[in-house]
Amino acid sequence: MLTRRAAARGAAATAVSYARILGANNRVGLGVVGTGGRGTYVMTRFQAFEDCEVRALCDVYPKRIDDAQAKAPNTKTFGDHRKLLELKEVDAVLVGTPDHWHCAVAIDAMTAGKDVYTEKPLCRTRDEAPQMVKAARINGRICQVGVQQRSGPIYLEPLEKYVKAGRLGKISHIDAVWHAGVPGPMRREPAEKPSNLDWVRFLGPVKYRDWDPGQYFNFRAYLDYNGGKMTDFGHHWMDVVHMYMGERAPHSAVFAGGIYYDRHDGRTAPDTCNALFEYDGFSVLFQSNAYGTPTQYGITFYGDQGKLFVDRNRYAFTSAEKGAAPEERRIPGDITSDHVRNFLDCCRSRKLPNGDVGLAAISVLPPLLAVQSYVEQRRIRFDPDRLEVLPL
């Protein structure tokens, strides 16, 4: 098995040639593939750093390119990511596409010699994860996945202070909660596809179907494109579980929930998600349900000596000792910027990034197994050593 140290040594050989690519201004030239809301926002986090320059944009819908180009003028634009990858001035690629394109774009970019920052979830299917890891390793590329908790001080500090220091004691259960509101009906406009929107390219590896504005503008409601809330919110929170408890997949996954607010509009991803995972010595309950008044999101680690709650701006530790006052800390800001900074630093150092593809390839497994449990309506037994679903 390729270790982090061995991979870093192999990647180091590319550092000199990479430095030449950066050019005289010593800036990382960024290409953005997928300029929707999230892709464009993360692009602005890159632009906040002087050692990065956005040089190219790509999307299947020119309107979205225009919106992004208003924030990144004088960029070259493309409708096909493969054309963007031909640019020598592009050193790294931000993948902000819908989930079903993450694997292909990331692999194409790494094969073309570009470093990659891809949004989560890492991929749409379990078989795509090892392909992405292989592409990063054999091409000596940095591949950071957008599990930004890995770079957030609000997560790193309590990890050291309470978990690694043993102040929680034996952790036997974790609640991971990220509820959402009640879903409304799917979008029905525009009824006719915009003439310059490349619908066939948007579909990519997905089976062809006629234009559907709901599927384009709200792809997360359809399992053909992703795993719904399980892979959208679930990859974030299950990655934190692995970050705190060890980089190892669960033994089983079982899903309870479904489409409880059926608008009869063809959606296939459940709005009510409860998934229970069994690991070595502890269990995890992930919940993302549709509530009119959602409760606080975050993760709670329960140990025999205390409990720890963490979200993106606050953590609170409560000791099991009688009368102990809670220890709480708030850190404002968007940890996406910390994650982007880590990626840019690793583009130069060639060290593996905080959210390395190899780590994300393991933490994406629990939500994908939960989706399989939902689809097959059964408990999924899994071998965390061989990374295989066990027979019934």
C-alpha positions in Angstrom: 0.0 0.0 0.0 1.3 3.5 -0.9 1.9 5.5 2.3 1.6 9.2 2.7 5.4 9.5 3.1 6.1 7.5 0.0 3.6 9.4 -2.1 5.1 12.7 -0.9 8.6 11.5 -1.9 7.3 10.6 -5.4 5.6 13.9 -5.8 8.6 15.9 -4.7 10.4 15.0 -7.9 7.9 17.1 -9.8 8.5 20.2 -7.6 11.3 21.7 -9.8 9.4 21.3 -13.0 6.3 22.7 -11.4 8.1 25.8 -10.2 9.1 26.5 -13.8 5.4 26.2 -14.9 4.4 28.9 -12.4 6.3 31.4 -14.4 7.9 34.7 -13.5 5.1 36.0 -11.4 5.2 32.9 -9.2 1.4 32.6 -9.2 -0.6 29.5 -9.4 -2.7 29.7 -12.6 -6.2 28.5 -11.8 -8.8 27.0 -14.2 -12.4 26.7 -13.0 -14.5 23.9 -14.3 -18.1 24.3 -13.2 -19.0 28.0 -12.6 -22.3 27.6 -10.8 -22.9 29.1 -7.3 -20.5 26.9 -5.3 -17.8 26.8 -8.0 -17.8 30.6 -8.4 -17.8 31.1 -4.6 -14.8 28.9 -4.0 -13.1 30.6 -7.0 -13.4 33.9 -5.0 -11.7 32.2 -2.0 -8.7 31.5 -4.4 -8.7 35.0 -5.6 -8.3 36.3 -2.0 -4.7 35.1 -2.2 -2.1 37.1 -4.1 -0.2 34.0 -5.2 -3.1 32.7 -7.3 -4.6 34.0 -10.5 -7.8 32.8 -12.2 -6.9 32.3 -15.9 -9.7 30.2 -17.4 -13.4 29.3 -16.9 -15.5 26.4 -18.2 -19.2 25.6 -18.0 -21.9 24.0 -20.2 -24.0 27.1 -19.8 -22.4 30.4 -21.0 -24.6 32.5 -18.7 -22.8 31.0 -15.7 -19.5 31.7 -17.3 -20.5 35.3 -17.8 -21.5 35.5 -14.1 -18.1 34.1 -13.0 -16.2 36.2 -15.5 -17.7 39.4 -13.9 -15.6 38.4 -10.9 -12.6 37.1 -12.9 -12.3 39.3 -16.0 -9.8 38.7 -18.8 -10.1 34.9 -18.4 -10.3 32.5 -21.3 -13.6 30.6 -21.5 -14.6 27.1 -22.7 -17.6 24.8 -22.9 -15.4 21.6 -22.8 -13.0 21.1 -19.9 -10.6 19.2 -22.1 -9.9 22.4 -24.1 -9.2 24.3 -20.8 -6.7 21.6 -19.8 -4.6 22.3 -22.9 -3.6 25.7 -21.6 0.0 25.7 -20.3 -0.8 28.7 -18.1 -3.3 26.7 -16.1 -1.4 24.9 -13.2 -4.3 23.8 -11.1 -8.0 23.1 -11.6 -11.0 23.8 -9.4 -13.7 21.3 -10.0 -17.1 22.8 -9.2 -19.2 20.7 -11.5 -22.2 18.6 -10.4 -21.1 15.4 -8.6 -21.5 13.1 -11.6 -18.7 14.9 -13.3 -16.2 15.1 -10.4 -14.3 11.9 -11.3 -13.9 12.4 -15.0 -12.8 16.1 -14.8 -10.4 15.5 -11.9 -8.8 12.5 -13.6 -8.5 14.3 -16.9 -6.9 17.3 -15.1 -4.4 15.2 -13.2 -3.5 13.2 -16.4 -2.9 16.6 -18.1 -0.4 17.5 -15.3 -2.6 19.8 -13.3 -3.2 19.8 -9.6 -6.8 19.5 -8.5 -9.1 21.0 -5.9 -12.4 19.2 -6.3 -15.6 19.9 -4.4 -17.2 17.2 -2.3 -18.5 14.6 -2.5 -15.4 13.1 -4.0 -17.4 11.0 -6.4 -20.7 9.5 -7.3 -20.0 5.8 -7.1 -17.6 3.6 -5.0 -15.6 2.4 -8.0 -14.7 6.0 -8.9 -12.8 6.7 -5.7 -9.8 4.4 -6.2 -9.5 5.6 -9.8 -9.1 9.2 -8.6 -6.5 8.1 -6.0 -4.6 6.2 -8.7 -4.6 9.2 -11.0 -3.2 11.5 -8.3 -0.4 9.1 -7.4 0.8 7.9 -10.8 0.8 11.5 -12.1 2.4 13.0 -8.9 -0.5 15.5 -8.6 -1.9 17.2 -5.5 -5.6 16.4 -5.2 -7.4 18.3 -2.4 -11.1 17.4 -1.8 -13.4 20.1 -0.5 -13.8 18.5 3.0 -12.7 21.8 4.5 -13.1 20.7 8.1 -9.7 19.1 7.7 -8.1 22.6 7.6 -10.4 24.4 10.0 -8.9 25.5 13.3 -12.4 25.0 14.9 -11.9 21.3 14.2 -8.2 20.9 14.6 -8.1 22.5 18.1 -10.6 20.3 19.9 -9.2 17.2 18.1 -5.9 17.8 19.8 -7.2 19.2 23.1 -9.9 16.7 23.9 -9.8 13.6 21.6 -6.1 12.9 21.2 -5.5 14.1 24.8 -8.0 11.5 26.0 -10.3 13.8 27.8 -13.4 12.2 26.3 -12.2 8.7 27.3 -13.7 5.9 25.4 -15.9 7.2 22.6 -18.7 4.8 21.9 -21.2 6.8 19.8 -21.3 9.9 17.6 -24.4 11.9 16.4 -23.8 13.7 13.2 -26.7 16.0 12.4 -27.3 18.3 9.4 -31.1 18.8 9.0 -32.7 20.9 6.3 -36.1 22.5 5.6 -39.1 21.0 3.9 -38.4 20.7 0.2 -40.6 22.6 -2.3 -41.6 21.6 -5.8 -39.0 21.2 -8.5 -38.4 24.1 -10.9 -40.4 23.9 -14.1 -39.0 26.9 -16.0 -37.6 27.5 -18.5 -39.8 24.9 -20.1 -37.6 25.0 -23.2 -33.9 24.5 -22.8 -31.8 27.7 -23.3 -30.4 27.4 -26.8 -26.8 27.8 -25.7 -26.9 25.3 -22.8 -25.2 22.0 -23.6 -27.6 19.6 -22.0 -26.0 16.5 -23.5 -22.6 17.5 -22.0 -24.3 18.3 -18.7 -25.6 14.7 -18.6 -22.2 13.3 -19.4 -22.1 9.7 -18.0 -25.8 9.8 -17.0 -28.3 8.0 -19.3 -29.9 10.4 -21.7 -33.2 12.1 -20.9 -34.9 15.1 -22.4 -34.4 18.6 -20.9 -35.7 18.9 -17.4 -35.1 22.2 -15.6 -35.6 20.6 -12.2 -32.7 18.1 -12.9 -30.4 20.9 -14.1 -31.1 23.5 -11.4 -31.6 21.0 -8.5 -29.5 17.9 -9.5 -29.1 16.9 -5.9 -32.7 15.8 -5.8 -31.9 13.0 -8.3 -29.8 9.9 -7.5 -28.6 9.6 -11.1 -26.4 12.6 -10.4 -25.4 12.1 -6.8 -26.4 10.6 -3.4 -28.6 13.5 -2.3 -28.3 14.8 1.2 -26.3 11.6 2.2 -23.4 12.5 0.0 -23.9 16.3 0.1 -24.0 16.8 3.9 -23.0 13.2 4.8 -19.5 13.3 3.2 -18.6 16.4 5.3 -19.7 14.9 8.6 -18.5 11.4 8.0 -15.1 12.8 7.0 -15.0 14.6 10.4 -15.7 11.2 12.1 -12.8 9.7 10.2 -10.6 12.7 11.0 -11.3 12.2 14.7 -11.6 8.4 15.0 -9.3 7.0 12.4 -9.2 6.6 8.6 -11.2 3.4 8.4 -14.5 2.4 6.8 -17.4 1.0 8.7 -18.5 -2.6 9.1 -22.1 -1.9 8.1 -24.6 0.8 7.0 -28.4 0.8 7.3 -30.7 3.6 6.0 -34.1 4.6 7.3 -36.1 7.3 5.6 -37.4 8.2 2.2 -39.2 10.8 0.1 -41.7 11.8 2.8 -42.6 15.1 1.0 -43.6 13.7 -2.4 -44.3 16.5 -4.9 -44.9 13.9 -7.7 -42.2 15.6 -9.8 -39.8 12.7 -10.4 -37.3 13.3 -7.7 -35.5 10.2 -6.5 -33.2 11.3 -3.6 -34.8 11.0 -0.1 -35.6 14.1 1.8 -35.5 12.2 5.1 -32.2 10.5 5.8 -31.2 8.5 8.9 -28.2 6.3 8.5 -26.6 4.1 11.2 -23.0 3.0 10.8 -21.1 0.4 12.8 -17.3 0.8 13.2 -14.7 -0.9 15.3 -15.9 -0.1 18.8 -18.3 2.7 18.1 -21.4 3.7 16.1 -22.4 6.8 14.2 -25.9 8.0 13.5 -26.1 10.5 10.7 -29.4 12.5 10.3 -30.5 14.9 7.7 -34.3 15.3 7.8 -36.8 17.7 6.4 -38.1 19.8 9.3 -39.9 23.1 9.3 -37.8 24.1 12.3 -34.5 22.3 11.9 -32.4 21.8 15.1 -28.7 22.9 15.4 -26.3 21.2 13.0 -23.1 19.7 14.1 -21.4 16.6 15.5 -21.4 15.3 19.0 -18.8 12.7 20.3 -19.9 10.8 23.4 -17.3 9.4 25.6 -17.3 7.9 29.1 -15.5 10.9 30.5 -17.3 13.7 28.6 -18.9 14.8 25.3 -17.7 17.1 22.6 -19.9 19.1 20.2 -18.3 20.7 17.1 -19.7 22.7 14.2 -18.0 25.1 11.7 -17.8 28.0 14.1 -18.1 26.6 17.7 -17.1 23.7 19.8 -18.1 22.8 23.4 -16.7 20.2 25.7 -18.6 19.0 28.7 -16.8 16.8 31.3 -18.6 13.9 32.9 -17.3 15.2 36.3 -20.2 16.4 38.5 -20.5 20.2 38.4 -17.9 20.7 35.7 -18.5 23.9 33.6 -18.7 23.5 29.8 -15.6 24.6 27.9 -16.6 26.5 24.8 -14.9 28.4 22.0 -16.1 30.2 18.9 -14.0 30.9 15.8 -15.8 33.0 13.2 -15.1 32.9 9.5 -15.3 30.5 6.6 -12.9 27.5 6.8 -13.0 27.1 3.1 -10.3 29.8 2.9 -8.1 27.8 5.2 -8.6 24.7 3.0 -7.8 26.7 -0.2 -4.6 28.1 1.5 -3.5 24.6 2.4 -4.0 23.5 -1.2 -2.0 26.4 -2.6 0.8 25.7 -0.2 0.9 22.1 -1.2 1.0 23.0 -4.9 4.5 24.4 -4.1 5.7 22.0 -1.4 4.3 18.9 -3.0 3.2 17.6 0.4 -0.1 15.8 0.6 -2.9 18.2 1.4 -5.1 18.1 4.5 -8.1 16.8 2.5 -6.0 14.4 0.3 -8.0 12.3 -2.2 -6.7 9.1 -0.4 -8.4 10.2 2.8 -11.6 11.3 1.1 -11.8 8.0 -0.8 -12.4 6.3 2.5 -14.7 8.8 4.1 -17.0 8.9 1.1 -17.7 5.2 1.6 -20.2 5.5 4.5 -22.6 7.9 2.7 -22.3 5.9 -0.5 -23.1 2.7 1.4 -26.1 4.4 3.0 -27.4 5.3 -0.4 -27.0 1.7 -1.5 -28.9 0.6 1.6 -31.7 3.0 0.7 -31.9 1.8 -2.9 -31.7 -1.9 -2.1 -33.8 -1.6 1.1 -31.4 -3.7 3.2 -28.6 -3.5 5.7 -25.2 -3.4 3.9 -22.4 -5.4 5.4 -18.9 -4.1 4.5 -15.3 -5.4 4.7 -13.3 -2.3 5.8 -10.0 -4.1 4.9 -10.9 -5.3 1.4 -13.3 -2.4 0.9 -15.9 -4.7 -0.5 -19.6 -5.2 0.1 -20.2 -8.6 1.7 -22.8 -11.0 0.3 -26.2 -11.3 1.8 
